């Protein structure tokens, strides 16, 4: 036998021995460790499910915004909002100017200084 074939045989024996040891170690795992492992798998599955749902919800919201923008509905809503804000500012300005004119029109009684 060549050195190469002996090396191959030794490697195969070592691999089978390590697999056998791993199987024995797995059998020796305590029930608590197995339970913890199961809880970890369940938690990971739940987190993955939540992440998928969140991604889907975000995608749905993005799609809705895109549809509104394309239909012009969003732009119209923005125009209406801007017009309402402009009208409100104009009403406030008119109110303040009216109050200022009324205040300016009132006679002020300035007390005369006593000599």
Rosetta blueprint (number, residue, H / E / L):
1 X L
2 X L
3 X H
4 X H
5 X H
6 X H
7 X H
8 X H
9 X H
10 X H
11 X H
12 X H
13 X H
14 X H
15 X H
16 X H
17 X H
18 X H
19 X H
20 X H
21 X H
22 X H
23 X H
24 X H
25 X H
26 X H
27 X H
28 X H
29 X L
30 X L
31 X H
32 X H
33 X H
34 X H
35 X H
36 X H
37 X H
38 X H
39 X H
40 X H
41 X H
42 X H
43 X H
44 X H
45 X H
46 X H
47 X H
48 X H
49 X H
50 X H
51 X H
52 X H
53 X H
54 X H
55 X H
56 X H
57 X H
58 X H
59 X H
60 X H
61 X H
62 X H
63 X H
64 X H
65 X H
66 X H
67 X H
68 X H
69 X H
70 X H
71 X H
72 X L
73 X H
74 X H
75 X H
76 X H
77 X H
78 X H
79 X H
80 X H
81 X H
82 X H
83 X H
84 X H
85 X H
86 X H
87 X H
88 X H
89 X H
90 X H
91 X H
92 X H
93 X H
94 X H
95 X H
96 X H
97 X H
98 X H
99 X H
100 X H
101 X H
102 X H
103 X H
104 X H
105 X H
106 X L
107 X L
108 X L
109 X L
110 X L
111 X L
112 X L
113 X L
114 X L
115 X L
